[in-house]
Structure formats: structure tokens, C-alpha cells
């Protein structure tokens, strides 16, 4: 009876772990997208800077390019901040998964101990019954 409850708790924990793994996968995909966006923004910034130093610009073009570079810089800073947030979420989910795995292992050990205790109790009952049968048979023989 006790082991059945433990088994249900273990199954529940395993379902929760599967959900956390799905969340972890989603967060890792989001982080990968952010990393590729950050790299793309870095490439755009580098290209714009190289264009800035290789061409001659009039005042309007220079101001537009300067504003564009500032905009790209702000976008990159925002993407880096979002990536940091996602990294923290990933670390938190991994820590939760680690704790859940420990709990499942502890519950498995408790379940095994409970089953072992049940088997010992049943074996004792069985042995007691066999002893009574042996005593009855011995009593008949005498």
C-alpha cells in the first residue's frame, strides 16, 4: 500500500520533470535565437563601421549612419540583456530538474525499502504458517 503511494508520487515527479525538460528545451531554443540575433547585429555594426571608414559621406548620410549604428547598439544591448535573463531561467530550471531527480531517487529508495519490509513481513507470516504445519505434522507422528 505504502509503495503504491510512493509509485504514484514518483510518476507525478517524472511528469513534472518531463514538463521542466520541455521548458528547458524552449528556453535553450530561445537562447540560440538570441545568440544568432546578437551575432547578426554585431555583423551589421561591423559592416556599418567599415562602411563609415571607407566612404565619404555628406552630413545627412553621416547622421543617418550614426543614428543607425546607435540603434543597432541599443538593439544589441537589449538582446544581450534578454539572453542573460534566459540564461538565468535555464540555470533555474536545471537546478529544479536536479532537485527533482534527487527527490525521485530518494522516493525510489523509500519504495524499495517499503517493498522489502512487506516481503519480510510476508515471509515471516509464511514461515510461521510453515512452522505451525510442521508442528502439527510432528504432533501426528508422535
JORASUL-V160698 format. One line per field, one symbol per residue. phi: phi as a letter, one per 20 degrees, with the letter a starting at -180 (. if undefined). burial: b if it has 16 or more other C-alpha atoms within 10 Angstrom, else e. Layout:
BEGIN
phi = ???
burial = ???
END
This chain:
BEGIN
phi = .fffffffffffffffffffffffffffffffffffffffffffffffffffeddedefffffffffffffffffffffffffffffffffffffffffffffffffffffffffffffffffffffffffffffffffffe
burial = eebeebbebbeebbeebeebeeebeebbebbeebeebbeebeebbeebeeeeeeeeeeeeeeeebeeebeebbeebeebbeebeebbebbeebeeebeebbeebeebbebbeebbeeeeeeeeeeeeeeeeeeeeeeeeeee
END
